[in-house]
C-alpha cells in the first residue's frame, strides 16, 4: 500500500470527508521533503525555487494541509516532476423532488 493510500485510509477512518485529497497532500509533503533532502538545500531555498514564502512551505510540510489549494501544492511539487490531478464529473443523481 502506498503512502497516499495509507494516508487516505487513515483520514477516512478518522471521518474526514475529504480524505482522498488529504491523502494526496500528505504524499506531496513526503515528495517535497525527499526532494529538499536529495538536493541538499534548505526549505527556504526550495521555497524560493517554487515561488512560495518559506513560512507557508514550512506550514504545509508540518501538516497544515487544508490551508493550501491544489494549485499551490502543485506549484510546490513542480521540482519533483509530480502533480496532483483532480477530475470532476457531472453525474446522474436521483432527484429528491420533481421540479415543475
C-alpha positions, 0 to 999 in steps of 0.5 A: 500500500502506498503512502497516499493510500495509507494516508487516505485510509487513515483520514477516512477512518478518522471521518474526514470527508475529504480524505482522498485529497488529504491523502494526496497532500500528505504524499506531496509533503513526503515528495517535497521533503525527499526532494529538499533532502536529495538536493541538499538545500534548505526549505527556504531555498526550495521555497524560493525555487517554487515561488512560495514564502518559506513560512507557508512551505514550512506550514504545509510540510508540518501538516497544515494541509487544508490551508493550501489549494491544489494549485499551490501544492502543485506549484510546490511539487513542480521540482519533483516532476509530480502533480496532483490531478483532480477530475470532476464529473457531472453525474446522474443523481436521483432527484429528491423532488420533481421540479415543475 
